[in-house]
């Protein structure tokens, strides 16, 4: 039987099936709250300042332990 998590994963992997889906990760939780971001284009990347960011079809999300996740570009 299909679960809601299965459907989220299907949407996550719509563009690239190689991107791991970690439903409890900060960026993935933010993405589920903001479906307008579209599917991810690549995996999470560590930036120079130590934060983590991920590109989506309709924006970029940045995560820090202090601030959590936020959209930084559309």
Secondary structure, 3 states (H helix, E strand, C coil): CCCHHHHHHHHHCCCCCCCCCCCCCHHHHHHHHCHHHCCECCCCEECCCCCEEEEECCEEEEEECCCEEEEEEC
